[in-house]
Amino acid sequence: MEPVRWGIAGFGWVASDYMAPAIQAAGDRLVAVADPGEAAQARAAALGVRAYRSVEEMAADESVEAIYVATPNHLHRAAVEAAAAGGKAVLCEKPIAADLADAEAIVEACSQAGILYGTAFDQRHHPAHGRMRELIAQGRIGRPTALRIVYACWLGPDWTTGHGTANWRASQAEAGGGALMDLAPHGLDLTEFLLGERIEDVSCLLQRRVHDYEVDDGGVVIGRTASGMLATLHVAYNCPDALPRRRLEVAGSQGLLVARNTMGQDGGGTLQLVDGADGSSHPIDFEDASPFTNQVRAFDRALRGKERGAFSGARDLHTMRLLQRAYEDSRREGPIP
């Protein structure tokens, strides 16, 4: 399969530390970067790729086939619409946008342009989560009853990526929300990926317990699928990184799958199957591979006309609507305490 020629819009922490290496590891080529920041331009030059100040300029570059959008959330729409106008395929970081209206406009623009669009739910591509999906489909835990996630980190007001960029994740205008907006989309999407059905109903409580900024620093979402499977997602920006803070469980009528330290940008972690008959625990092997690299390879296959099911704008809009409903539900209790 011919290597894909990538451009990156927004060359911050995730793009330079994870996506750029993943493009190389997948056998593709990074040919251009669009970012007005001087530090980002310097990093691009160090990699020997063309540096543009705007996505519009990069989208006019005929050597670019696909654009990975990793700007702050409120800039996603402009970047994706520029890429679509240039006929480039788009892989956009989650959430799709800072608000639902922009998210709907993004998916519509890509549909009208006839280009491949995908949201970068890299957790779909972690090998441990792929094994969990296989085991669930094989009936190894019986009928699934509940999914439970703890996905937390420490993100204080003065947090920095080390690349000189401001902490836009703590800004309501730029991020659209806090820990819930940033971390919950992965859990909402993983529910559909692991179980083959999506969450339909949600309730939510938020907190601003530790950090003095305008967005939520923690939240709990409770969801239910059409068949009655329950999901509980606890997300947080107020959990010290030295503590256990990343756990994914899927319970069933005959067993339990437990993944530790699999959620995040890196590969690795552990996976265990607990037998419901005697409580015995059995380690499950899986490939130690980067979810970012696997995601790039999946996008390559979709772009080349194979296996497009891994990416769906309509599915991702459902996740975005769930996020909006979760925030709306949290506001029924008044301001975040």
C-alpha positions in Angstrom: 0.0 0.0 0.0 1.4 3.4 -1.0 2.5 5.5 2.0 0.2 8.4 2.9 1.6 11.9 2.8 0.5 13.8 5.9 0.2 17.3 7.0 -0.4 18.3 10.7 -2.4 21.4 11.7 -1.3 22.5 15.2 2.1 21.1 16.1 1.9 21.0 19.9 2.6 18.3 22.4 0.4 15.4 21.1 1.1 16.1 17.5 4.9 16.3 17.8 5.4 13.7 20.5 2.9 11.1 19.4 1.5 11.7 15.9 4.7 12.6 14.1 6.5 9.5 15.3 3.4 7.4 14.6 3.3 8.6 11.0 6.9 7.5 10.6 6.4 4.2 12.4 3.4 3.4 10.1 5.6 3.8 7.1 4.0 7.1 6.0 5.5 10.5 5.4 5.1 13.8 7.3 5.5 16.4 4.6 4.1 19.6 6.1 3.1 21.3 9.3 0.8 24.4 9.7 1.3 26.3 13.0 1.9 30.1 13.4 4.0 29.5 16.5 7.7 30.1 16.2 8.6 27.1 18.4 6.3 24.8 16.4 7.9 26.1 13.1 11.3 25.4 14.5 10.3 21.8 15.4 9.0 21.3 11.9 12.2 22.6 10.4 14.2 20.2 12.6 12.2 17.3 11.1 12.9 18.6 7.6 9.3 19.2 6.7 7.7 22.3 5.2 6.2 24.7 7.7 3.2 26.9 6.9 1.6 29.5 9.1 -2.0 28.6 8.1 -3.9 25.5 7.3 -5.2 27.2 4.1 -1.6 27.4 2.8 -0.9 23.8 3.7 -4.2 22.6 2.2 -3.1 24.1 -1.1 0.1 22.0 -1.1 -0.6 19.2 -3.6 1.9 16.9 -1.9 -0.4 16.7 1.2 -3.0 13.9 1.1 -4.3 13.9 4.6 -4.3 16.4 7.5 -4.3 15.6 11.2 -5.9 18.5 13.1 -4.5 19.0 16.6 -5.3 22.6 17.2 -7.2 23.8 20.4 -10.8 22.6 20.2 -12.3 26.0 19.2 -10.0 26.1 16.1 -11.0 22.6 14.8 -13.8 23.9 12.6 -11.7 26.4 10.7 -8.9 23.9 10.2 -11.1 21.1 9.0 -13.1 23.3 6.7 -9.8 24.5 5.1 -8.6 21.0 4.7 -11.9 19.9 3.2 -11.9 22.8 0.8 -8.4 21.6 -0.3 -9.7 18.1 -0.9 -7.6 16.6 1.9 -8.7 13.7 4.1 -9.0 14.7 7.8 -8.2 13.0 11.0 -9.3 15.4 13.7 -8.5 15.2 17.4 -11.3 14.6 19.9 -13.7 16.1 20.7 -14.7 17.1 17.2 -15.1 20.7 18.3 -15.6 22.9 21.3 -19.4 22.9 20.8 -22.0 20.8 18.9 -22.8 23.4 16.2 -19.2 23.5 15.1 -19.0 19.7 15.2 -22.1 19.4 13.0 -20.6 21.9 10.6 -17.3 19.9 10.4 -19.0 16.6 9.5 -21.2 18.4 7.0 -18.2 20.1 5.3 -16.4 16.8 4.9 -19.5 15.1 3.6 -20.1 17.9 1.0 -16.4 17.7 0.0 -16.6 14.0 -0.4 -13.5 13.4 1.7 -12.7 10.8 4.4 -13.3 12.2 7.9 -12.4 10.6 11.2 -12.2 11.6 14.8 -8.9 10.6 16.5 -10.3 8.1 19.1 -6.9 6.4 19.5 -8.2 4.2 22.3 -10.1 2.2 19.7 -6.7 1.2 18.4 -5.0 0.1 21.6 -4.2 -3.6 21.3 -5.5 -4.4 24.8 -8.9 -2.9 23.9 -9.0 -4.9 20.6 -8.4 -8.1 22.6 -11.2 -7.1 25.0 -13.6 -6.6 22.1 -12.7 -10.1 20.8 -13.1 -11.8 24.1 -16.5 -10.1 24.7 -17.7 -11.2 21.2 -16.6 -14.7 22.0 -18.8 -14.8 25.1 -15.9 -15.1 27.5 -17.6 -12.9 30.2 -21.1 -14.0 29.3 -23.7 -11.3 28.7 -22.1 -7.8 29.3 -23.8 -5.9 32.1 -21.6 -2.9 32.9 -18.6 -0.9 31.7 -16.6 1.1 34.3 -13.8 3.5 33.5 -11.5 5.6 35.6 -9.5 8.0 33.4 -7.8 10.7 35.4 -4.7 12.9 35.4 -3.3 16.0 37.0 -3.8 19.2 35.0 -3.3 22.3 37.1 -3.8 25.9 36.0 0.0 26.3 35.3 0.3 22.9 33.4 2.5 23.1 30.4 3.3 20.7 27.6 7.0 21.6 27.6 6.6 23.1 24.1 5.8 26.6 25.3 2.1 26.4 24.6 -0.5 27.8 26.9 -2.9 25.6 28.9 -5.9 26.1 26.7 -7.6 22.9 28.2 -8.5 25.0 31.2 -10.3 27.6 29.1 -14.1 27.4 28.5 -13.9 29.4 25.3 -11.0 27.4 23.8 -11.8 23.9 25.1 -15.6 24.0 25.5 -15.3 22.3 28.9 -12.8 20.7 31.2 -12.0 17.1 32.2 -15.4 15.9 30.9 -14.9 17.4 27.5 -11.3 16.2 27.2 -11.4 12.7 28.7 -15.0 11.4 28.6 -15.2 11.1 24.7 -12.8 8.2 24.9 -15.1 6.3 27.3 -18.2 7.1 25.4 -16.6 5.9 22.1 -15.1 2.8 23.7 -18.5 1.6 24.9 -19.6 1.3 21.3 -16.3 -0.2 20.2 -16.1 -2.9 22.9 -19.8 -3.8 23.0 -21.1 -3.1 19.6 -23.8 -0.8 20.9 -23.7 2.9 21.9 -24.8 4.8 24.9 -28.2 6.3 24.4 -29.0 8.0 27.8 -26.7 9.9 30.1 -26.7 11.6 33.5 -23.8 13.7 34.8 -22.4 15.4 37.9 -19.4 17.7 37.7 -17.0 19.2 40.2 -14.4 22.0 40.4 -12.9 20.6 43.6 -9.2 21.3 43.4 -8.2 23.6 40.6 -9.2 27.3 40.5 -10.1 27.6 36.8 -13.4 28.1 35.0 -13.9 24.6 33.7 -14.7 21.3 35.5 -11.8 19.4 37.0 -13.7 16.2 37.5 -17.0 14.5 36.6 -19.0 11.3 36.6 -21.1 10.2 33.7 -23.6 7.4 34.0 -24.9 6.0 30.7 -27.2 3.2 29.5 -27.4 1.5 26.1 -30.6 0.5 24.4 -30.2 -3.1 25.6 -29.8 -1.9 29.2 -26.0 -2.2 29.6 -24.7 0.4 32.1 -21.6 2.5 31.8 -19.9 4.6 34.5 -17.1 7.0 33.5 -15.1 8.9 36.1 -12.8 11.5 34.6 -10.6 14.0 36.4 -8.0 16.6 36.1 -7.4 16.5 39.9 -5.8 13.1 40.4 -2.0 13.1 41.1 -0.2 11.2 38.4 1.6 9.0 40.9 -1.7 7.4 41.9 -3.5 4.6 40.1 -5.7 6.5 37.7 -6.4 4.5 34.6 -8.7 1.5 34.8 -11.2 0.0 32.4 -13.5 -2.9 33.4 -16.2 -4.7 31.5 -18.4 -6.9 33.7 -20.6 -9.7 32.5 -22.8 -12.5 33.7 -19.9 -15.0 33.7 -16.8 -12.9 34.2 -14.9 -9.7 34.3 -12.2 -8.1 32.1 -9.9 -5.6 33.8 -7.4 -3.4 31.9 -5.0 -1.3 33.9 -2.9 1.6 32.4 -4.1 1.0 28.9 -6.0 4.2 28.5 -3.7 7.0 27.3 -1.4 7.8 24.4 1.1 4.9 24.9 0.8 1.2 24.4 1.4 -1.3 27.2 -0.6 -1.9 30.4 -2.1 -5.1 31.6 -5.3 -7.1 30.9 -6.8 -9.8 33.1 -9.9 -12.1 32.8 -11.5 -12.9 36.1 -13.6 -16.1 36.0 -17.1 -15.6 37.4 -17.3 -19.3 38.5 -14.3 -19.4 40.9 -12.9 -15.9 40.9 -9.6 -17.0 39.4 -7.7 -14.4 37.4 -5.9 -15.1 34.2 -3.6 -12.7 32.4 -4.4 -12.0 28.7 -1.6 -11.3 26.3 -1.8 -8.6 23.7 0.6 -6.9 21.3 2.7 -4.1 22.8 2.1 -1.5 20.1 1.3 2.2 20.0 -2.4 3.1 19.6 -1.3 6.2 17.6 0.6 4.0 15.1 -2.3 1.6 14.8 -4.7 4.5 14.3 -2.5 5.9 11.5 -2.5 2.5 9.8 -6.2 2.2 10.1 -6.7 5.6 8.6 -4.4 4.6 5.8 -6.5 1.6 5.0 -9.6 3.7 5.0 -8.1 6.3 2.8 -7.0 3.6 0.3 -10.6 2.3 0.2 -10.3 -0.5 2.7 -11.9 -1.0 6.2 -13.7 2.4 6.4 -15.8 1.2 9.3 -13.2 2.4 11.8 -14.1 6.0 11.1 -17.6 7.5 11.0 -18.6 11.2 11.3 -22.2 10.2 12.1 -21.1 8.0 15.0 -18.8 10.7 16.3 -21.6 13.3 16.2 -23.6 11.0 18.4 -20.7 11.0 20.9 -20.6 14.8 20.7 -24.3 15.0 21.4 -23.9 12.8 24.4 -21.3 15.2 25.7 -23.6 18.1 25.3 -26.4 16.3 27.1 -24.1 15.4 29.9 -23.2 19.1 30.4 -26.8 20.1 30.2 -27.7 17.5 32.8 -25.0 18.7 35.1 -26.4 22.2 35.0 -29.7 21.2 36.4 -28.0 21.0 39.8 -26.9 24.6 39.4 -23.3 26.0 39.1 -20.4 23.5 39.5 -19.5 23.3 43.2 
